[in-house]
Amino acid sequence: MRRLVCLMGVALAMFGQVFAAETSKPNIIFILADDLGLDGVGCYGSDKHKTPNIDKLAKSGTRFETCYAAPLCGPSRCLLMTGRYAFRTGGLLNQSWRRQGPGAVSANEHPMAKLLKQGGYATGMGGKWRQVGETPRDWGFDEYITDPTAGGWFWQTKHLKNGEEISVPEGTYAPDVVHKFAIDFLQRHKEQPFFFYYSMHHVHGPILKTPDTEKNGRETLYEDNIAYMDKQVGAVVEEVEKLGLREKTLIIFSADNGTALTHPSTIGGKMINGKKASMLEGGSRVPFIASWPGTTPAGAVSKDIVSIADPHATFAELVGVKLPEGFKFDGQSIASQLRGKPGQPRPWAYVQLGQRWFVREQGFKMNEKAELFDMSAAPFEEKLVAKDADTEASKAARSRLSAALADLKPASGKSDDAPPNAKPADKKKKKARKAAKASSAT
């Protein structure tokens, strides 16, 4: 009898471990703002912009100070979905993801949403699916809503919903259509694990009025758009709380590239160095806030370097899905940090746009020309360090970062010589002009 009781105790303990492992899988909501640098978020020190709901999210979780995306929308979204660097996938420029040839193809990758589906998750996305090939469904999303065109999305009357074109009344604010779809998805899937990719329109241009513009009296439309973005983030959190799922849900807020070209702001009176589309700090450094109450330390600030490639590996670990062997991934899981443990922080982040790139560690960065920069005053300043001016610290950094680039070999990967904002046809035109020039010279 004593042995039977002991065996039952072991069995119950094992069952408890399995049950705990299953119930520890969080729902995941990944909110991606568009064209939002650190200077657009209150809790990152913005002098001008107030984001009380995003700040509250940071207080309920962990704010990562040094996260890097690509400097443009398309390459960042490819990096996020695949967990792989651009020279491996072909997602190098804004249009190259959707072009035949160099662009990333879902069949050649192991997309984030497909991995989560393997883990039993319902998957959905809403919002911007721009510079992207195929459809969200091809990339693993069961349900989606997005814009049918690349521009004019703020007051669109037509949307693509699960592959079908739908019409909405004239004057309908497109971000509200997306938001309504997101809330409906959460409500319908509250009884099962879910992943929702909320790809926001804000604060990408054109900067137009919002439904709150007439009543809020803010100084500029840009401030108005920041406020509306923040309001929608707050509404997502509020809905998750209403559904009784807050402690079961990991919510991450980030952005696809750094400071917008036309609306830079300041932090502590200082302007961030660089903007969107540049290889300076302001082009790719973005906010990254993770909140999972009861699991993620509340009010914590982490200096660990994070890449937009990392959610791919992180979600796979949290869900318990094993990544395919023999396939090169570049994301590094931060699941341990989300649970309040030290984990194994990445030593550096890699950033690429077209045929330009750099590796960035805490104090230094090195670009494709093997130029080394002192980043001790980042994000406000970066100083070129000449070899003949090397200190012990810079000399060691030069060695580390050179080795990192030699290991990556980005120059031997996929390339794309179209300009960053080229349309798919521009590359062909460029080649035709080169051919005509060569012909006339002979």
NORFEN-V808487 format. One line per field, one symbol per residue. psi: psi as a letter, one per 40 degrees, with the letter a starting at -180 (. if undefined). burial: 1 if it has 9 or more other ideal C-beta (glycine too) atoms within 8 Angstrom, else 0. Layout:
# NORFEN-V808487
psi: ???
burial: ???
This chain:
# NORFEN-V808487
psi: ddddddddddddddddddddddeehiihhhhhihfhadeehdeeehddhhgddddddddeahhhdgihaieiddddddddddfiideddegdideddeiicdiihddeigidddddddeeihhiihahgifhiaidddeehdiihaieieifedfieiihhfehhiiiihehhdddddddddddddddfeeihihhhggidifiihgiiieeddedfididdddddddddddddddddddddefedeehhhhhaieiahidefiaihfeihihiaieieidedehiihhhhghedhhheihhehhiieedddddddddefhhihiehhieihhfddddeeidagiidiihhihbfiiihhadeiihaeefhhhhfdeieeihhhhideehidddddddddddddddddfddeaiiheiidfiideddddddddddddddde.
burial: 0000000000000000000010001111111111111111111111101011111111111111011111111111111111111111111111111110011101001111111110101111111110111011101110111110000011110111100000010001111111101110111011001111111111110010010110000100111111111111111110111010110011111111111100111110000111111111111111111111101100010101111111111111111010100000111111111100001001011111110111111001111100011110011101001000010001101101110110010100110101010100011001000000000000
